[in-house]
């Protein structure tokens, strides 16, 4: 019987595909013209309209939460709202239904982080009205942010993405930057006194004139960084002091010329290579590829 026909043609007939295909065909002696193209356009716009409605709804909800954060960070309960920034940056919305190649994906709920919303949240942090002293910013994405002369004393920036950030003359005394990424950061004159920098990445960062007095730098990565004229008094590069066994700070290819208050004991805590430029008051003599001696001039 037609309603239990299990042949391919039975499925073609029962599924409605035959009806759709006929919209694109002209039957001989039929005065009606094919309407399949118009039908397809109508279907596309229906899907687009629904997808756009869902996308805009999610976007508006996210914008509403960002507006709450913007008002909250200048309130007495600022740290609660600062803590909301990283989760909001990691939240995802449907992809926009335009261009047409994305319409079906958006309709099916394909999601991604929204770059515009991430930028809005960065703008909140780098706003002059934001009080960043002791701010809870763990895991935040501040890539490329301008925080020149910002006051981040005692702030929590653990695991934060600070790649390419401008922290020139900023104050990060006693801040927690454990595991933070400051690759290629502009850190001229930054104050990192007693800062916790375990495992932080400073690859190719510009730290000229930085103050790292008493900073905790175990396993921090300074490869190809510039620390010319930096103050490293009492900075800890390895908790074991000697024989760090790869647990010291990585200072391969680093410019330490004119850096201040760096001792041979501190140099032995580092993982350096022949491309590392020692400070003017120290002389490094390489015995072989791995071993060297340090002497104070």
C-alpha positions as CSV (number, residue, x, y, z in Angstrom):
1,X,0.0,0.0,0.0
2,X,1.1,3.6,-0.7
3,X,1.4,4.5,3.0
4,X,3.8,1.5,3.8
5,X,5.8,1.6,0.6
6,X,9.4,1.1,1.5
7,X,10.9,1.8,-1.9
8,X,13.0,4.9,-2.6
9,X,10.1,6.3,-4.6
10,X,7.8,5.8,-1.6
11,X,10.1,7.9,0.6
12,X,10.4,10.5,-2.2
13,X,6.6,10.7,-2.4
14,X,5.8,10.5,1.3
15,X,8.5,13.0,2.5
16,X,7.2,15.8,0.4
17,X,10.4,16.0,-1.7
18,X,8.3,15.3,-4.9
19,X,6.2,18.4,-4.1
20,X,9.4,20.5,-3.7
21,X,11.1,19.2,-6.8
22,X,8.0,19.9,-8.9
23,X,8.2,23.6,-7.9
24,X,11.4,23.7,-10.0
25,X,9.9,21.9,-13.0
26,X,7.6,22.9,-15.8
27,X,5.1,20.3,-16.7
28,X,4.3,20.0,-20.4
29,X,1.1,21.7,-21.4
30,X,0.9,23.3,-18.0
31,X,0.2,27.1,-18.1
32,X,1.8,27.5,-14.7
33,X,5.5,28.4,-14.5
34,X,8.0,26.9,-11.9
35,X,7.9,28.7,-8.5
36,X,10.7,26.9,-6.9
37,X,13.2,29.8,-7.0
38,X,10.7,32.2,-5.3
39,X,9.8,29.4,-2.8
40,X,13.5,29.0,-1.9
41,X,14.0,32.8,-1.5
42,X,10.9,32.9,0.8
43,X,12.2,30.0,2.9
44,X,15.6,31.6,3.2
45,X,14.2,34.9,4.5
46,X,12.0,33.0,6.9
47,X,15.1,31.2,8.3
48,X,17.1,34.4,8.3
49,X,14.4,36.3,10.1
50,X,14.1,33.7,12.9
51,X,17.9,33.4,13.2
52,X,18.4,37.1,13.4
53,X,15.7,37.4,16.1
54,X,17.5,34.7,18.2
55,X,20.9,36.3,17.6
56,X,19.7,39.8,18.5
57,X,18.0,38.4,21.6
58,X,21.2,36.8,22.9
59,X,23.2,39.8,22.0
60,X,20.9,42.2,23.9
61,X,21.0,40.0,27.0
62,X,24.8,40.1,26.9
63,X,24.8,43.9,26.4
64,X,22.5,44.2,29.4
65,X,24.9,42.3,31.6
66,X,27.8,44.4,30.3
67,X,25.9,47.6,31.2
68,X,25.4,46.2,34.7
69,X,29.2,45.6,35.0
70,X,29.9,49.1,33.7
71,X,27.8,50.6,36.5
72,X,28.9,48.0,39.1
73,X,32.7,48.6,38.8
74,X,32.3,52.2,40.1
75,X,30.2,51.1,43.0
76,X,31.2,50.0,46.6
77,X,30.9,46.4,45.5
78,X,33.3,46.8,42.6
79,X,35.2,43.5,43.0
80,X,32.0,41.4,42.5
81,X,31.5,43.1,39.2
82,X,35.2,42.9,38.2
83,X,35.0,39.2,38.7
84,X,32.1,39.0,36.2
85,X,34.2,40.3,33.3
86,X,36.3,37.2,32.5
87,X,33.2,34.9,32.4
88,X,31.4,37.4,30.2
89,X,34.4,37.6,27.8
90,X,34.3,33.8,27.6
91,X,30.5,33.6,27.0
92,X,29.4,32.7,23.5
93,X,26.5,33.9,21.3
94,X,25.1,32.6,18.1
95,X,27.1,33.7,15.1
96,X,25.3,36.5,13.1
97,X,23.1,35.2,10.3
98,X,24.7,37.5,7.8
99,X,26.5,36.9,5.4
100,X,24.2,34.3,3.8
101,X,26.8,31.6,4.2
102,X,26.3,31.8,7.9
103,X,22.5,31.9,8.0
104,X,21.9,28.1,8.4
105,X,24.8,27.8,10.9
106,X,23.3,30.6,13.0
107,X,19.8,29.0,12.7
108,X,21.3,25.7,14.0
109,X,22.9,27.4,17.0
110,X,26.6,27.5,16.1
111,X,28.2,29.8,18.7
112,X,31.4,31.8,19.1
113,X,32.8,34.5,21.3
114,X,31.8,38.0,20.4
115,X,34.9,40.2,19.7
116,X,32.9,43.5,20.0
117,X,31.6,42.5,23.4
118,X,35.1,41.5,24.5
119,X,36.3,45.0,23.4
120,X,33.5,46.7,25.3
121,X,34.6,44.9,28.5
122,X,38.3,45.9,27.9
123,X,37.1,49.5,27.6
124,X,35.5,49.3,31.0
125,X,38.8,48.2,32.6
126,X,40.9,50.8,30.8
127,X,38.4,53.6,31.5
128,X,39.8,56.4,33.7
129,X,36.9,56.1,36.0
130,X,37.7,52.5,36.9
131,X,39.4,52.0,40.3
132,X,41.7,49.0,39.7
133,X,43.4,48.9,43.1
134,X,43.0,45.4,44.4
135,X,40.7,44.5,41.5
136,X,39.8,40.9,41.0
137,X,40.7,40.4,37.3
138,X,41.7,36.7,37.3
139,X,41.6,35.2,33.8
140,X,40.6,38.4,32.1
141,X,41.5,39.1,28.4
142,X,43.1,42.6,28.2
143,X,45.0,41.9,25.0
144,X,46.3,45.2,23.5
145,X,44.7,47.3,26.3
146,X,46.1,50.7,27.1
147,X,46.7,50.8,30.9
148,X,49.4,53.5,30.9
149,X,50.0,54.8,34.5
150,X,47.2,52.6,35.8
151,X,47.1,51.9,39.5
152,X,46.8,48.1,39.9
153,X,48.3,47.8,43.3
154,X,47.5,44.5,44.9
155,X,45.3,43.5,41.9
156,X,44.7,39.9,41.0
157,X,45.6,39.3,37.4
158,X,46.3,35.6,37.7
159,X,46.2,33.8,34.3
160,X,45.2,37.1,32.6
161,X,45.9,37.6,28.9
162,X,47.9,40.8,28.8
163,X,49.6,40.2,25.4
164,X,50.7,43.5,23.8
165,X,49.3,45.5,26.7
166,X,50.7,49.0,27.4
167,X,51.5,49.2,31.1
168,X,54.1,52.0,30.9
169,X,54.7,53.6,34.3
170,X,51.8,51.5,35.7
171,X,51.8,50.6,39.4
172,X,51.5,46.8,40.0
173,X,53.1,46.6,43.4
174,X,52.1,43.4,45.3
175,X,49.9,42.3,42.3
176,X,49.3,38.7,41.5
177,X,50.3,37.9,37.9
178,X,50.9,34.2,38.3
179,X,50.6,32.6,34.9
180,X,49.8,35.8,33.2
181,X,50.7,36.4,29.5
182,X,52.5,39.7,29.0
183,X,54.2,38.7,25.7
184,X,55.4,41.7,23.7
185,X,54.0,44.0,26.4
186,X,55.2,47.6,26.7
187,X,56.3,47.8,30.4
188,X,58.7,50.7,30.5
189,X,59.1,51.9,34.0
190,X,56.4,49.6,35.4
191,X,56.5,49.0,39.1
192,X,56.3,45.3,39.9
193,X,57.8,45.5,43.4
194,X,57.0,42.3,45.4
195,X,54.7,41.2,42.6
196,X,53.9,37.4,42.2
197,X,55.0,36.5,38.7
198,X,55.4,32.7,38.9
199,X,55.2,31.2,35.4
200,X,54.3,34.6,33.8
201,X,55.3,35.1,30.2
202,X,57.3,38.2,29.3
203,X,58.6,37.0,25.9
204,X,59.9,39.9,23.8
205,X,58.4,42.4,26.4
206,X,60.0,45.8,26.9
207,X,60.8,46.2,30.5
208,X,63.3,49.1,30.3
209,X,63.5,50.9,33.7
210,X,61.0,48.4,35.3
211,X,61.2,47.9,39.1
212,X,61.1,44.3,40.0
213,X,62.4,44.7,43.6
214,X,61.5,41.6,45.6
215,X,59.4,40.2,42.8
216,X,58.8,36.4,42.7
217,X,59.9,35.2,39.3
218,X,60.2,31.4,39.5
219,X,59.7,29.8,36.1
220,X,58.8,33.2,34.6
221,X,59.6,33.3,30.9
222,X,61.6,36.4,29.8
223,X,63.0,35.0,26.5
224,X,64.2,37.9,24.2
225,X,62.9,40.5,26.6
226,X,64.6,43.8,27.2
227,X,65.3,44.6,30.9
228,X,67.9,47.4,30.3
229,X,68.1,49.7,33.3
230,X,65.6,47.5,35.2
231,X,66.0,47.3,39.0
232,X,66.2,43.6,40.1
233,X,67.1,44.0,43.8
234,X,66.1,41.0,45.9
235,X,64.1,39.5,43.0
236,X,63.7,35.7,43.4
237,X,64.3,33.8,40.2
238,X,64.1,30.3,41.7
239,X,62.8,29.3,45.1
240,X,65.6,26.7,45.4
241,X,68.3,29.4,45.1
242,X,70.8,27.0,43.5
243,X,70.6,23.9,41.3
244,X,67.1,24.9,40.1
245,X,67.1,22.1,37.5
246,X,65.0,24.0,35.0
247,X,62.7,25.6,37.6
248,X,64.4,29.0,37.4
249,X,63.3,31.9,35.3
250,X,64.0,31.7,31.6
251,X,66.3,34.5,30.5
252,X,67.6,33.2,27.2
253,X,68.4,36.0,24.7
254,X,67.6,38.7,27.3
255,X,69.1,42.2,27.4
256,X,70.2,42.8,31.0
257,X,72.6,45.6,30.1
258,X,72.6,48.4,32.6
259,X,70.2,46.5,34.8
260,X,70.6,47.4,38.5
261,X,71.2,45.4,41.7
262,X,71.6,42.0,40.0
263,X,74.0,39.6,41.7
264,X,75.8,36.5,40.6
265,X,73.7,34.4,43.0
266,X,70.6,35.7,41.1
267,X,72.2,34.9,37.8
268,X,72.8,31.3,38.9
269,X,69.1,31.0,39.6
270,X,68.3,31.9,35.9
271,X,68.2,29.7,32.8
272,X,70.4,31.8,30.5
273,X,72.3,31.2,27.2
274,X,75.2,32.9,25.3
275,X,72.8,35.4,23.7
276,X,71.9,36.8,27.2
277,X,73.6,40.2,27.7
278,X,74.7,40.5,31.3
279,X,74.6,43.8,33.2
280,X,77.7,46.0,33.1
281,X,78.7,45.2,36.6
282,X,78.9,41.4,36.1
283,X,81.1,39.3,33.8
284,X,79.9,35.9,32.5
285,X,82.5,33.4,31.3
286,X,81.2,30.3,29.6
287,X,83.0,27.1,30.3
288,X,81.0,25.1,27.8
289,X,77.5,25.2,26.2
290,X,75.8,24.7,29.6
291,X,78.1,25.9,32.4
292,X,79.4,29.4,33.1
293,X,80.9,31.3,35.9
294,X,79.8,34.8,37.1
295,X,82.1,37.4,38.6
296,X,81.2,40.8,39.9
297,X,83.4,43.6,38.4
